[in-house]
Amino acid sequence: MNVYTSEKIRNVVLLGHGGCGKTTLAEAMAFSAGITKRQGKVEEGNTISDYDKEEAKRLFSINTSLIPIVYEDTKINILDTPGYFDFMGEVEEGLAAADAAVIVIAAKSGIEVGTMKAWDYCEKYNLPRMFFVTDMDDDNASYRQVVEDLTGHYGKKIAPFHIPIRENEKFVGFVNVVKMAGRRFTSMGKYEECEIPDYSMENLNKFRETLLDSVAETSEELMEKYFAGEEFTQDEISIALRENVIGGNVVPVLMGSGLYAQGPAMLLQAIEKYFPAPAKRECKGKALKSGEIFQADYKEELPMSAKVFKTIADPFIGKFSLVKVCSGILKSDSTIYNAERDTEEKISRLYVLRGKEQIEVNELHAGDVGAIGKLSNTLTGDTLSTKAFPVVYDRPVMPVPYTYQRFKTKNKGDDDKVSQALAKLMDEDLTLKVVNDKENRQTLLYGIGDQQLEIVVTKLFNKYKVEIEMMKPRVPYRETLRKKIRIQGKYKKQSGGHGQYGDVHIEFEPSGNMEEAYVFEEKVFGGAVPRNYFPAVEKGIAECVLKGPLAGYPVVGLKATLVDGSYHPVDSSEMAFKMATIQAFKQGFIAASPILLEPIATLKVLVPDRYTGDIMGDLNKRRGRVLGMNPVTGGKQEIIADIPVSELYGYSTDLRSMTGGAGDFSYEFNRYEQAPGDVQQKVIDENEKELMAAGE
């Protein structure tokens, strides 16, 4: 592949709702540009971007993939992202490398939740954008309705650049509103000029007027010309539109059919013409030696720096660090420095990836996107630079995973293999997290949603040949007591020779401090228990509070006071007093009105106004207490509620079901509260069943 400088590069991310046709459009663009001889189909599992076996099997994108397309003399790096919400981390990685976005809309479905999320992403990252309305070959497609809905949502920014031409109810071409010319599709991806149909003139004039309004707004000179009734030249229109598109004041709407490659050629043309080269975008980091801001701005004359925006750690194709060069020129056979990890690594080979295809290149210029193979100490989010001029860029902010499940390795000998495989998957996907919850004797796998976790299980089996079993997690309940009680514990054992003897009288009562497991005191008079056995008594309590006798959960808020006891000058030992304490604890705790405490989280749910009633009703069913509501811009409400952690299991799926994917949530642990009687009994019964199943 040729070397491209910044002005000849466009980095474009494809965004949109799941199933709207992003991958099909990317395939059609590659076909239109002559990269492939035959257009692949998602249903056949042979597209460039969905090359992973899981993607081919499930018929949707799971990973962000890269498809560099050369259009005329410009290299367009297409970043095809997943549309399903479980894979938001992949979308964030695609956005980190993009300088502009194409938001894909299926004409028959219109604006969906994923469409609006895509717009929000563009707003967040200040990305120029355009819409591409695909599936225009569908009988139910209504381009006019989509444009009206977009205008209703986003106002006068929406500017249709095309109008469809239909004959005998079939999509056969389009009118170019900018050039006021008709286009008829000929063969796959190509078109020829044609007359503008009379029935298109009304819409054409309306859309043309909107465009000219936008052009006039760009400068006083053009405004004067517009009011004087003078015609704009084609160059004036193109330059003004490009400035407005890059500035975000105009959002073009294009259309076509990805399936039949009708329209991708115009889309590539529009990307080259209206989207900015990387050098038109700002990029700044921190120069570590001076501590000053390093304004990289994709300038080739500056020292080399690049950010790793994605990692591929595949057992079949190897490990690749996908990078976007922020300044200078990245060359193969050079040495790079990772300032955050203080390591130098030698680049042996440099690649441009096209799906799973690896195209070796000698260098990548500022603004370009490529891949480095086999970097051992580099992770997603790291910055690569030179040791002489070390630079660090901000790390990407990933969505926080709130969905989790407990898992166990099916084959006991595979623990290490599972751990290593999960580490590789977490290198690839920063929204995955493994937490070892020793307190509740479980290992938890966190992700954005249940579908993502399900795919992790399948990937472990298919790629790494290890199996894990997913199950409902144990909720971190606590146990405590409500009344004061005095109990004796005596441990006496005779087995020839020295025996074992320990005798303690302990008062158990609430300490009032639920942050601490226990408080230990001694008030022994007259040496009834020698002082050197006090640590053994405390050790016995420390062991007991790890697993309470009520349901096997940790004990909190306990005060234990050693008040009396007896000893034997020969048979007493530290072990005997520890065992006596354990006996006293088990009897005393059960007799002191023990209760189960359940963790309470503060939940924040962000939903469009129309869903607030459904959410409140659902929270009530989950024993939630709504604390308040805050209106949020964009016609949304933030609902804040306290809710038992046990009721949050499966909430991600349920919230999506209630809101069509429009709702988001987050939560954090707040406090412990006494669990209701029915909940306590249920947990105790479940614990007994688990112990019986384990043979304990």
Secondary structure, DSSP 8 states (H G I E B T S, - for coil): -----GGGEEEEEEE-STTSSHHHHHHHHHHHTTS-SS---GGGT--SS--SHHHHHHTS--S-EEEEEEETTEEEEEEE---SGGGHHHHHHHHHH-SEEEEEEETTT-S-HHHHHHHHHHHHHT--EEEEEE-TTSTT--HHHHHHHHHHHHGGGEEE-EEEEEETTEEEEEEETTTTEEEEE-STT-EEEE---GGGHHHHHHHHHHHHHHHHTT-HHHHHHHHTT----HHHHHHHHHHHHHHTS-EEEEE-BTTTTBSHHHHHHHHHHHS--GGGS--EEEETTT-SEEE-TT-TTS--EEEEEEEEEETTTEEEEEEEEEESEEETT-EEEETTTTEEEE---EEEEETTEEEEESEEETT-EEEEE--SS--TT-EEE-SSS-EE----------EEEEEEESSGGGHHHHHHHHHHHHHH-TT-EEEEEGGGTEEEEEESSHHHHHHHHHHHHHHH---EEEE------EEEE-S-EEEEEEEEE--SSS-EEEEEEEEEEE-S-TTSSEEEEE---TTSS-GGGHHHHHHHHHHHTTS-TTTS--B-SEEEEEEEEE--TTTB-HHHHHHHHHHHHHHHHHHS-EEEEEEEEEEEEEEEGGGHHHHHHHHHHTT-EEEEEEEETTTEEEEEEEEEGGGGTTHHHHHHHHHTT--EEEEEEEEEEE--HHHHHHHHHHHHHHHHHHT-
